[in-house]
């Protein structure tokens, strides 16, 4: 029988992290495979990805966590950088008994995932990058979009989110901003986003300040799937095409939708991710 997600606190190097684990099946007939580790966008707690997790192959163990200062994880004592956060993630895998994992990162989490794949190479088997870019060296969003990203207000003020959702997230948020605001603020069985202290959001901004993956992307060796929406105001599509050119073993899947595709288009994107993760080790990406 498949189990529902187990939510608990895991201490990594003395720092407690709130973790959700959806266990896969065990026993004969179920060959072992690495878990899928999800790294969420800035300010977003692990609950927000529940629609996507629910659509994934139930045979895959899925690990989600709240970074320091987000959701149910206490804030770090001092600001951190991606290198320190990636060491923390590697420690989390060790605490959970895994040598390596497939890693999927969304938006800010996609930047973390790129860094993890490069500098914790032995711990990452396959890489999925969703609605993300190369950091400081990228084609940026319009200033009118970026201004909404400097604070966590959209997670705190539902009315504000509903007003800006279409321009900020694109895709289906343009037609139905109320549905997006409801999903992110808990108007469904998912439970919405758990908001942590504002210091946690600030530390996430600091972690990625000035960072870029452009110098090391050509050295990535993991098979990589890039997911990008054709109407993403935060991460213009050209950034995904740039990453596809820079990463040697990468393919690009463009979907019709916006920045929150893994939430709003979960039923269509989960099978794409499942198929990529289930491929044989020697499968080579095609253009």
Buried (B, 14 or more C-beta within 10 A) or exposed (E): EEEEBEEEEBEBEEBBBBBBBBBBEEEEEEEEBBBBBBBBBBBBBBBBBBBBBBBBBBEBBBBBBBBBBBBBBBBBEEBBBBBBBBBBBBBBBEBBEBEBBBBBBBBBBBBBBBBBBBBBEEBBBBBBBBBBBBBEEBEEBEEEBEEBBEBBBBBBBBEBBBBBBBBBBBBBBBEBBEBBBBBBBBBEEBEBBBBBEBEBBBBBBEBBEEBBBBEBBEEBEBBBBBBBBBBBBBBBBEBBBBBBEBBBBBBBBEBEBBBBBBBBBBEEBBEBBBEBBEEEEEEEBEE
